[in-house]
């Protein structure tokens, strides 16, 4: 679960970095506008999507003009459509012009992530499986994209290497066996998951007491066999080879979770624009 305090700090850091990257020593084009001019603008959507990124958008403008006023007509997690006005922004004209691109970049990227997560979550509805994200996120936007996954109807995996154990083949090899590496986690205070590559490894993990198992690149036949072998002893997650075409069939095998890096890295920015009146 994303910690609200950590998220607030992350939003501030994301926005400061984005504005610094874009403005550098100052927006020399915006300086053509008189410093005391005020303006009003609206943001419009050009395609159907799931909206996300409101806090990042607001923070971009408020960093430059704390008195900025934003009137929203949608909120994170809601479906937005073609030619829909998302919000009106009013305040210092220079601030509106300078913050426009970073603010829209956050909205477009996070809405794209939420839209992808929503698309996957809708496909598995009724199967009992949930859609999980991964650590395959855009550098610097890990928490932002994981927030967007939730807004779209998905579920978060561990945030990073610090809040969850994922035992992979190299960890098993270094420890000597599945049993040995799982034994080393008995005092763990974070969730423990082990990755297996075949049914034999799955059986070893189950016999060693694993409660969360990732089935790496199992085909549909193997997934069904894994569910039968498991008999409800552990929570099973399918990963690898997951796309929109295979997703429903994977969910119908009876696995509990399906993880996909596509919902955070194979995304197309949502088409949004801001117009000053």
N, C-alpha and C positions, 0 to 999 in steps of 0.2 A: 504494500500500500504506500502511496506517495505521501510523505509527510508535508502538511500544509506550510509549515515554517520553512522547510527546505525548498519547497516549490516557490514561495515568495522571494527567497534569496536568489533562486535560480532565474526567475523572471527578471529581476533587477539586473543581475549580471549579464544575462542574454542581451537585454536592451542596451545597456551601457556599451557592451562590446560592439553591437550592431551599429549604433550611432557613431561611435568612435571610428569604426572601419569606414563608414560612409562619409562622414563630415570632416574627419581629420582636424585641421586647424580652423575650419569654418566653411560654411556653405556660401561660396562666392557668388553663386547665381541668385540665391534668395536675398542676398544683400542689395540687389537691385530694387527690391520692394522697400518702401519707407518703413522704418522700424516700428512705428506706432499703428500701422494698418492692421485692421481685423478682417477676417474672412470667414465664410461658411462653406463647408464642403460636404459631400455625401459619398458613401461607398456603395457601389452597386455590384451585384453578382451576375456573371454572364453564363453560368451553367448550374445544373443541379448538383448539390454537394451537401455534406454534413459540415456545419459551421464549427470552427474551433480557433481559439487564439485571442479571445477578447482581452484578457489581462495584458498580454504582450503588446497588443495594438495600443491600448490605453497608455501603458507605461512609456511607449515611444514618444507620444505627444506630451505627456505630463513631465517628462524629463526636460523638455524644451520650453514648455509653458504650463506651469502648475495650475493656472486658472482655466485651462482648456475645458470646454464643455462637450460631452459626447452623449448623444441620445440614441440608445440602441433599439432596434426593432427585431432583434433575434438574440439568441444566447447560445453558448457552447452546447453542442450535442443536437441542436435542432437542424432539420432539413431546410435548405435554402434553395431557391429556384432561379430560373433565368429572369433577368431584369429586376430582381428583387433588391430594394434598397435596404442595406444592412444597418446603417447608422448615419447620423448627421454629426459633424464635428465643427465646432466654432471656437475661434480664438485668434491669437496673433498670427498674421498671415505668414510671416517668415517661419514660425514654428510648424505650421501646417505643411508648408512646402518642404522643409528640411526633413521632417519625420515621415513623410508620405511613403517613400520607398521601403525603409526598414519595417515600418508598421504593416504595410501590405505584404512584404515578404514573409513575415511571421504568420499572418492570416492565411496566405495562400498555401504555405507549407504545412501548417498544422491542420488546416481544413482538408488538405489532400490526405494526410495521415488518417484523420478521423473518417474520411470517406472510404478509404481502403479498408479500414478495420470494420466499418459498418457493412460493407459489401460482403466480407468474409463471414461476419457474424450472422447476417441474414441467411446465408446459404446453409448454415448448420442448424438453424432453428428447428427445434422439435426432436433433435437427435440426442440431446443430453451432453453433447460436447461443447466446450468453450474454446474461443480463439485466444491464443496467447501471443504476445510479442516476443522479441529477442533482444540481444544487445547490438544488433545490426542497425544502428541508428546513425543519423548525421552527426559528425563530430561537434561537440558543444551543445547539441540539442537533445541529449539523451532524455532528460526529465520532461522536456517540453513534448517530445514525441510520445513518450509513455503516457503523459496526461491526455494527449490527443487520441491515443488508442482507447482509453477508457471512455472518452467522449463519444467515440464511434461505436461503442458496445463490445469492445474487446476486453481482455484481462492482462494485467502485467505479470511478467516473470520477474526475477530478481532485477534490481536496478543496476547492479554492477557486480564486481568480484567480491565485494565486502559483505553482502547481505544474503548470500545463498551459496551453497556448495553444489557444483555440478561436476561429477566425476566422469571424465572421459577416458578414452582408450590409453592415452599416455600416462594418466594418473594410475590406472589399473596396472599397467606394465611396470611402472616405477615401484608400486607397492608390492607387486608379486602376484596378486590375485584379486578377484572381486571380493571374496570373503575378507581378505586382509585390509583392503582399502575401506570397506564399509565398517569394519570393526574400529577403525581409527576415528570414525565419526560419532561414536556412541555418546560423547559429551558435547556434541555440537549444539549451539544455541540458535542456529539458523537452519532453514529448510535444507534437506539433503536429497539430491537427485543423482541417479546414476544412469549413464548412457550405455545401452547394449546394442549389439549389431546383429544378433541372431537369437534363435530360440534357446539354444544351449546356454548362452550368456544370460538370457532372461531367467531361466530356471535357476542358475547359480545365484543371481541377484535376489530372487524371491526366497530361496533357501537361506540366504544370508540376512534376511529380514528387511530388505529394501521396501520402502513404502511409496516412493515416487520414482518412476522409471521412464526414461526417454527411449523410445524405439526409433533408432536411427536408420532412415531409409528403408524401412520395411515396406514391401509391396502389400497389396490388399489381402492376398492369401496369407501372408505372414502375419499381418495385423489381426486377422480373424483368429488365427491359431494362437497368437499371443494373448488375446482376450480370453480364449477358452482355457489356456494354460494358467492364466492369472487367477481365475475364479474369484475375483474381487479382493484379492489379498493386497494389491497395491494400486495406486493411481497411475494410469498409463497415459503417456503423451506420444503422439505421432509427430515426427519431424523429418524434413527432407522430402523433396519431390511434391511439395504441397503447392497447388495452384488452384485457380478458380474452377478448372475443369475436373480436377480430381477430388476437390474438397468435400463434396457431399458424400461421395462413396467412402472416403476415409472416415468421416464422422459416423457413417452407418455401420462400421465394423464394431463399434462399441467402445472405442477409446474414450477417455475422459477429457483429454486436452489435445489441441492441435496447435503447434507453434509454426509461425511463418515470418521470415525476415522481410517478405515482400511488402507487408503492410507499413513498414517504416522506410524501406529503401527503394522499392519499385513504385514510386508515386509520381503523379503528374500534378504540378501546381494548379490549384483552382483559379480560374480566370476571374479576377476581381479588378476593379478600377476605382479611382477616387477622382471626383470632379468638383472643382471649386466653382461656387455660384457667384 
